């Protein structure tokens, strides 16, 4: 810890505060991913059906919706340092609640613990995503895109490590021991944050009113609606249906399920990190040959607008769950089709997510940026909530194939909404 303090002391204040927030975000993400996998696998072992497992996360997502609205206002009013530390503290309490004897871990009780965890997670996400807006000049949109992509991608790679860690800890230490280890790790991070995170980064120059939590920007409203359907499309088959399907149909144990989900999310995070270079190359590929060099460069700038790219990549994403669903329906190499299809879906989804994450930071008002970012991630949490509930209910009643068709429909809606975004050059 002393080495970390010495290193941070030598940095400019604003950069130092941002690095601490980012580090907190990474540590929180690691424990949050591990806890998600622990809960799914542990309660599946206890005999809970998919819908009941999905219900364990309902409060997590509901309170994520509320937190992003209120948290954005709090971040602008109090500063992102305070919202970050509050989030870390709440996650420690949520983990402590799950260390009780198994007889206490009823559905309602675990839902309450997950509610605290949902509040904590979205306070952390809002703080980290808002902070990056303050470090990049308004005229450096390409740099902003790259920084957002790196932050988002590294976070999701760590979330994948968390999935793997959750399956491993459950195998080695059982549920209670695994939760205690995660809680101890986060306590160390929280104490470090309390000592070092002192500046009011992101605090608005004016006093925001509570009514300001509802965005009045058309671009942010449209983008938020697209984000809702985009993440609903992922979670409708990924959160509950997929891990249970892998365990039941393929007879995979905790280690295999946790490891595979971890590898998927890690790869997803890596693709997110390099999304700017991927989208740039696709735009070059699509522009066509042109002997007039000046005209080609002009066309490149038009082709590279993130709104057009968002529509293109969402349209491409919509095809993938449909192909996987058809493979399941016709019993076409089910295991290979599902695994390969999932990997491709993850890569294309990562590019969509990275583009959206850049767009919200770009469109957000620099003063009180957390208000706009909070509103956007409220829609993100709403999409996850809808997807989580549907993941359990649809899978239990109609199977994984139906989840995939719903996913396809949601992505199509996200693509159509993306067409309504205003054009903005990188």
N, C-alpha and C positions, 0 to 999 in steps of 0.2 A: 504493500500500500504506500510506503514511504517513497519508493522509486516512482510510482505513479504520480504522487503529489509533486515530486521534484520536476518531473517531465512537464506536467501541466502548468507549473508556475512559470516556466520559460516561454509559454505561448501567449499570443494576444488574448485579451479577456474574452472577446466574442467567440473566437475559435475554440478556446478552452471550454467554455460553457457548452458549446455545441457538441464537442467530442464527449463530454461527460454524459450529456443527454443521449447521444447515440450509443455509448457503451451501456448505459442503463437499459436502453431499448433492446439491445442485443441480449443482455443477461435475462431480462424479463421474458423475451421471446423464447429463449431456450427452456426456461421452466414452464412456460405456458404450453408449448408444444408437447413437452413430456407429460404434463398433467392431462392434456386432452387424450393422449394415447392411453395413459393409465386408467382413466375413467371408462373409456370405451371397452377396453379389454377386460378390466376387472369386473365390471357389471355384466358383461356378456358371460363371463365365467360363473357368475352368481345365478344365471338363468333368466336375466332380463331380456325381453323381446326387443327387437329393433326400435319400435315406437317408444317404449319406455326409456331406452338409452337416449334417444333423440330428445325426449322431454327433459332429461337431466341438463341439457344445454340451452333450454328455452329461456330461462332467466338470464343466462350468460349473454344471449343475444339481445333480449328485450332491454336489459339494463345497458347494453352497449349502445343501443339506439338513443336512450335517454342521456347517457353520459356524453356522447359526442355532441349533442345539442347544448347541454349545460356546461360541459367541459370546455368547449370552445369559448364560451362567454367567460368562464372562470380564468382560462388561460390569458385572455385579453385583459381581464381586470386585475388578476393577482400576479401574473407572470408564469411562464412555462416551468420554471424551477419548482414552484410549489405544486403544480398539478402533477409533475413527474414524481415527486417524493410522496405525495398522497397516494398515487397509483401503486408505487412499490409497497407502501405500508399496507394497503388493502389486500394486495396479493399475498402477503405474509399471513395476514389474518385468515384469508380464504384457505390457504394451505394448512394452517393450524387446525381449522375446523374439521379437516378430513383425516386428522391423526387419531380420532377417537376410535373406540372399538367398533367392529363391523356391525354390531347390532344397532348402533346409532345412525348408520349410514342409510337412512330411508331416502326415498325419492325426493320428498319435500326438503329434507335437510340438505342433501347434496345440491339440489336446485338453488337453495339459499347461498351455499358456499360458492356455487358457480356464478350467482348474481354478483357477489363481491369481486370475483375474478374477472367478470366481464367489465365491470366499472374500472377496475385497475388496468386492464389491458388497453382499453380505449383511451384512458387518460395518458398512458404512455405513448400510444401511437400518435394521438393528436399532438402531443408535445414535440415528438421527434420530427414529424412531417412538417409541422408549422415552422420549426426552427430553421430549416434549410432555406426557406424563402428569404430570410434576413441576411444571408451570407452571399447571395449572388446578385449582381446588378441586373436591373430590369432589361437591359439591352443584351444580356448574355444568355439567351434562351437555350442555345445548344448546350452550354455548360450546365445550366439548371437541369436539363433533361438527363444529362450524364450523372450528375450528383444524386438526383432523385432515384435513378435506376440503380446506382450502386448501393444506396441506403436501403431501398426496398428489396433488392435482390439478396444482399447479405443478410438481411433480417429473415427472409424466407428460407435461405440456406440453413440458418441457425434453427429455425423452426423445424426443419427436416431432421437436423441433428437431435432436436428435442424429441421428435417421434421415436427415433431410434433409442434415445436414452430412456424414454418411458417404458418401452418394451423390455429393454435390458434390465432396468431397475426392478420392474415387476417380477421378472424371472429370478433375479438374484436376491432381492430383499423383501419381496411381497409388497402389498399396497402401502401399508402404514410406514414401513421402513423407507420406501421410495419417496413418499411425501415428505418425511422428515429430512431426508438428504436435500431435496429441492428447496425446502424452507430455509435450511441452514445456509445454502448458497445465496439465496436472495437476501437474507439478513445482512450478510457481509456487504453486498452491493448497496443496499439501502443505507447502511451506516456510512459508507464511502461517499454516497451521494449527499447525505445530510451535511457532511464536513466540507465538501468541495463545491457543491452547486449553490451559489450564493447570489448571482446576478439575476435581475428580473428580465431575462430574455423573453421577448415577445409581448411584454406588457404594453398595452395600448396607450398612446399619448392622450387620448380622450377617454372619458369614462363611458364605456359601452352600456347601453340599456339592455335589459333582459329581452326586449322585443327584437333586438338586433340579431338574435340567434337564427332567425328565419331569413334565409338568403333572398335578396331581391334581384340577383343577377340571373338573367336568362341562361347564360352559358353555364353557370354553376348548377342551376336547376336541371337543365337538360343532361349535363354530365353526371349529376347525382342519380337521375333516373336510369341512365344507361349502366352506371355502376351497380345499382340495385339488381338489375336482371343479370348482369355479368357474373356477380358473385353468387347469386341464387342458382345460376346454371352450374357452377362448380360444386357447391355444397349439396345440391339436391341428390348427388350420387356419391360424393367423395367423403362426407362427414361420417355417416353411419352405414349406409348401404354397402359401400365398397369394402371397408375392413371386415364387416360381418360376412359378406359374400366370400371374401378370401379365406376366412376362418372356417366357414361351413362347407362351401362348395369345393374348395381346393384342399381343405383340411390342413391349412397352415397354422402353426403354433404362434405364440406371442412374438417370438424372436423374428420369425419370417414376416409376419404382418407388420410389426413395428419397423423392421429393417427395410422392407419394400416401400412403405409409406414415407420413411425417412429419405431414402434415395430419391424418390419421386420429388419430394419438396426441395431437397438440396439441389437437384438438377433444375428444377423450376426457378429457384433463386439465382442460380448461375446464369440462366438464360435471361432473367430479368436484368441482371447487372450489365449484360452486353447488348441489351435490346436496342440502344441507339445505333450501334453499328449494323445490326441486322436490318432495322427498318430503313436505314440509309442505303444499304445494298439492294434491298428489294425495290426501292424507288428508282435506283439507277437501272436495274434490270427491266423495269416496266416502262421506262421512258422511250425506248426504241432508238434506232439509229437516226442520226441527224448529222448531215455534213456541215451545217452551220453551227459552229461551236458556241457562239453567243446565244443563239436560240435555244440550244440544248441546256445551257446553264439556267436560262429563264424558266424552261419547262421543269428542270430539277427543283427549283425553288417552289413552284406550284405543286408538284407531285409530293414534295416533302412536308406539306402542311399536315400537322398532327390530326386534324379532323378527318381528312381523307384517309390517312393511314389507320385511324381508329375504326372507320367503316370497313376498310379492306380486311384488316386482321380479324375483326369480329365476324365478318362474313365467312372467312376461311375457317374460323373456329367452329361455326355452326355445323359444318359438314361432319366433323369428327365424331361427336356423340351419336349422330345418325348412323354412321358406318359401324360403330361398335354395337349399337342396338341391333342392326341387321345381322351382324355376325352371330350375336347371341340367339336371335330368332331362328336363324337357319342352321344353328349348331355348327358353325364354321370355325374349326380350330379355336374353341372358346378361350382357352387359357392364353394362347399366343395372341389372339385378336384383342383380348382385353388388356393385356400387359403392354403390347406394342401401341395400341390405340391410346392407352392412358399416357404413355410417355410422350407421344406426339401432341396429345391434347394439352399436357402440361407445358410443353415448349411454346405452343401457340398462345395458350392462355397467359403465360408469363409475359409475352410481348404486349398483349392487350392490357394487362394489369399495369405494366410499366408505363405505357402511353397514358393511361388514365391518371396514374399517380403524378406524372409530370404535368398533365393538363390542369389538375386542380390546384397545384402549387403555382402554376403560371397564371391562372385566372384569378387567384385569390388576391384580395386587397392587401397590400404590404403592411399597412397599419391595422392591427388587430387581425392578422392573418388567420389566427386560430378560429375565429368565428366562421369563416368560409370553409376552412379545412374540417372543422368540427361538423358542420352541416353536411358536407360531402360524405364523411365517414359515418354519419348517422344513416345515410342511405345505404352505405356499404354494410353496416350492421343489420339493417332491415333485410337486405338481400340474403345475408347469412342466416338470419332467423327464419325466413321463409324456406330457404333451402334446407336447413337443418330439420325443421318439422316435416317437410315433405320427404326428406331422405328416409326418415324412419317410417312414416305412415305409408308412403307409396311403395317402399320396398317390402314392408310387411304384407301389404294387400295385393300388390301387383308385380313385385319383383324388380330386379335391377334394370331390365330392359325398359320398363315404363319410366324409371328415373332418368334414363338416358334420353328418351324422347322429350321429356319435360325440359331437360337441359338444353336440347337443340332449340326448342321453342323460345326459351329465355334468351339465348344468345342472339337469335334472329331479332328479337325485340331490342336488345342492346345495340345491334348493328343499325337498325332503323333509326333509333334515337340519336346515334352518333352523327347521322347526316345533318342533324339540326345544329351542330356545333359551329360556332363562328370560326372562320379561317384565321390561323395565326402562324407566322413563319417561325421556324426554329432559330 
